[in-house]
Amino acid sequence: MTQAYSELGHKLSETPGLLWKIWIENSNDGETGGIYLFEDVSSLDTFLTEHITRLKSLAI
């Protein structure tokens, strides 16, 4: 997971308003996710708009 998401991790570290993200993984069931903390709702809204667009481009 570290190698697979390295590029995404670096991009996330530059996300305005994102204070931290905790990566989670259930390798037995092939599930991944994360817990995010943003400094304000505006930063979260901006992130969600960009994140949803990125996921749609990957057909997710």
N, C-alpha and C positions, 0 to 999 in steps of 0.2 A: 504494500500500500504506500509506503514511503516513496518508493521510486515512481510508482504509477501516478501519484498526485503531487509530485515535487513541483512541477511547473504551476499547477493550480495553487499550491500553497504559497508560492512566491507572489503570484498575482493577488491572492487574497490579502497578503501582508501589506499591500499598497491600497487596499480598499478604504476610502475615506469614511471615518466614523466607526470602523470595525475595531473593537478593542481586543477581542480574542476569539478563537474558535477552538473547540475541543473536538478532535476527530474521534469517531467511534466506529468499530468494526466487529461484526459477528462473522468470523471466517467460516464457521460451521454451516451457516445458512446463506453465505454470500451477501450479507447485508452491510451497508455502510451508511454513515450519516455524520451529523455534527451538531454541536450546540454552539450558538453564536451569541456574542454580547456586543451590541451597538451602543454608541454614546447617546443617540437620540432616534426618534421615529423617522425623521427625514432621511437620515443615513440608511436606515433599514429599508425604507421604501425605494430609495435609489438602487440599493443592492439587489432587492427582489426583482425589480424591473429588468436589470441587466442579467441576473442569474436565470430568470425564466426565459429570456430571449436566448441565452446560451444553451440552455437545456433543450429548447425547441429546435435549435439548429442541429442538435445531436439526435433528434427524433426521440427524445425522452419526454 
